[in-house]
Amino acid sequence: MVNKERMLNTFMEYVRIDSETKNEKAIGERIIKDLKDLCLETYTDRAGEKLSSNGNNIYCFIPGTSDSKSMLFSAHMDTVVPGVGIEPYIDGEYVKSRGNTILGGDDKAGVVAILEAVRTLKESNLPHRPIEIVFSICEEGGINGAKEVEFSKLKSTAGVILDSGGSPGEIIVEAPGQTKLFAKVIGKAAHAGAHPEKGVSAIMVAAEAISEMKLLRVDNETTANIGTFKSEGPTNIVSPLVEIIAEARSRSTEKLNKQTEHMVECLKKS
């Protein structure tokens, strides 16, 4: 049924195509070609314009052989960095990358699995429900491509997203929600040697706020983290500005909102 050798070869070819986030054009063109080789029509939206990417989300609609409800299958085309010049090789039962790059299995393994499933359906004339496929851009860093999907074009009320770790066949039925916080702490500049008391250190204010926050593992459903704490300037000047980027995640919407409000309140109080 499934042609494992073909699937592996396709994966090796796909990961060699550079596709870091916002550079998905080349991999998108290859996917469209492979779908058209199967006599399937594709549609691309204009998500790239909104996300400053050279690629776009790709859609493919395959009529079913029955009147069953359609099913959505999706994976993302972009990779994290460093993902340029990937050289994959086979080491026993594993595919690995040479040098200092990632492999790109996240999520080209998902893309290739969907493509091979479609190839198998077509070649074997297997009965199937209507299938909708979406390959998205800009997943890494915020699932931004999926946020720009034209859902009006989709009829499916259920779907399978092929993008997870774990054992083969494992299905994840829930995932945490996420909020991102972008904050600027404004202080007052002063000469740190002559008149430091005339200044207000943004670094001190921000540090005090963060010290009051519940971070990392908050509970069994909730996490929070400070990803960026940025302040640049000479040592003889009381720092007038700190920029913070943080996040909170939880499988509970109530807890997510509570954690986000807590972090914001800590910043406001300081």
ChimeraX attribute file (.defattr): number of C-alpha atoms within 10 A of each C-alpha:
attribute: neighborCount
match mode: 1-to-1
recipient: residues
	/A:1	9
	/A:2	15
	/A:3	11
	/A:4	10
	/A:5	9
	/A:6	12
	/A:7	18
	/A:8	17
	/A:9	11
	/A:10	18
	/A:11	21
	/A:12	24
	/A:13	14
	/A:14	23
	/A:15	26
	/A:16	18
	/A:17	20
	/A:18	20
	/A:19	27
	/A:20	19
	/A:21	24
	/A:22	21
	/A:23	21
	/A:24	25
	/A:25	21
	/A:26	14
	/A:27	21
	/A:28	24
	/A:29	14
	/A:30	14
	/A:31	20
	/A:32	19
	/A:33	14
	/A:34	15
	/A:35	17
	/A:36	13
	/A:37	11
	/A:38	14
	/A:39	10
	/A:40	15
	/A:41	13
	/A:42	17
	/A:43	12
	/A:44	19
	/A:45	14
	/A:46	16
	/A:47	24
	/A:48	21
	/A:49	11
	/A:50	11
	/A:51	17
	/A:52	12
	/A:53	18
	/A:54	17
	/A:55	29
	/A:56	29
	/A:57	25
	/A:58	24
	/A:59	21
	/A:60	19
	/A:61	18
	/A:62	16
	/A:63	13
	/A:64	16
	/A:65	12
	/A:66	11
	/A:67	10
	/A:68	10
	/A:69	13
	/A:70	21
	/A:71	19
	/A:72	19
	/A:73	19
	/A:74	21
	/A:75	25
	/A:76	28
	/A:77	34
	/A:78	29
	/A:79	28
	/A:80	19
	/A:81	13
	/A:82	14
	/A:83	21
	/A:84	19
	/A:85	17
	/A:86	22
	/A:87	19
	/A:88	20
	/A:89	13
	/A:90	11
	/A:91	9
	/A:92	7
	/A:93	6
	/A:94	7
	/A:95	14
	/A:96	19
	/A:97	18
	/A:98	12
	/A:99	10
	/A:100	12
	/A:101	17
	/A:102	21
	/A:103	24
	/A:104	29
	/A:105	18
	/A:106	21
	/A:107	21
	/A:108	25
	/A:109	23
	/A:110	22
	/A:111	26
	/A:112	23
	/A:113	18
	/A:114	19
	/A:115	19
	/A:116	19
	/A:117	15
	/A:118	18
	/A:119	20
	/A:120	15
	/A:121	15
	/A:122	13
	/A:123	12
	/A:124	11
	/A:125	10
	/A:126	9
	/A:127	11
	/A:128	16
	/A:129	15
	/A:130	19
	/A:131	19
	/A:132	21
	/A:133	23
	/A:134	24
	/A:135	24
	/A:136	28
	/A:137	35
	/A:138	31
	/A:139	20
	/A:140	19
	/A:141	9
	/A:142	12
	/A:143	13
	/A:144	16
	/A:145	26
	/A:146	20
	/A:147	14
	/A:148	19
	/A:149	22
	/A:150	15
	/A:151	10
	/A:152	6
	/A:153	10
	/A:154	16
	/A:155	14
	/A:156	15
	/A:157	9
	/A:158	10
	/A:159	14
	/A:160	14
	/A:161	17
	/A:162	21
	/A:163	16
	/A:164	13
	/A:165	10
	/A:166	8
	/A:167	7
	/A:168	7
	/A:169	6
	/A:170	9
	/A:171	13
	/A:172	13
	/A:173	6
	/A:174	7
	/A:175	11
	/A:176	14
	/A:177	15
	/A:178	18
	/A:179	15
	/A:180	15
	/A:181	14
	/A:182	11
	/A:183	15
	/A:184	15
	/A:185	20
	/A:186	17
	/A:187	19
	/A:188	14
	/A:189	17
	/A:190	19
	/A:191	15
	/A:192	17
	/A:193	11
	/A:194	10
	/A:195	11
	/A:196	15
	/A:197	12
	/A:198	13
	/A:199	17
	/A:200	18
	/A:201	24
	/A:202	23
	/A:203	21
	/A:204	16
	/A:205	19
	/A:206	24
	/A:207	15
	/A:208	15
	/A:209	19
	/A:210	18
	/A:211	10
	/A:212	15
	/A:213	18
	/A:214	16
	/A:215	18
	/A:216	14
	/A:217	12
	/A:218	16
	/A:219	12
	/A:220	8
	/A:221	14
	/A:222	21
	/A:223	21
	/A:224	24
	/A:225	18
	/A:226	16
	/A:227	11
	/A:228	12
	/A:229	15
	/A:230	12
	/A:231	14
	/A:232	10
	/A:233	10
	/A:234	8
	/A:235	10
	/A:236	12
	/A:237	18
	/A:238	25
	/A:239	24
	/A:240	19
	/A:241	21
	/A:242	22
	/A:243	17
	/A:244	17
	/A:245	15
	/A:246	17
	/A:247	19
	/A:248	25
	/A:249	25
	/A:250	22
	/A:251	16
	/A:252	14
	/A:253	14
	/A:254	9
	/A:255	19
	/A:256	22
	/A:257	16
	/A:258	13
	/A:259	24
	/A:260	19
	/A:261	12
	/A:262	15
	/A:263	21
	/A:264	16
	/A:265	14
	/A:266	17
	/A:267	20
	/A:268	12
	/A:269	10
	/A:270	15
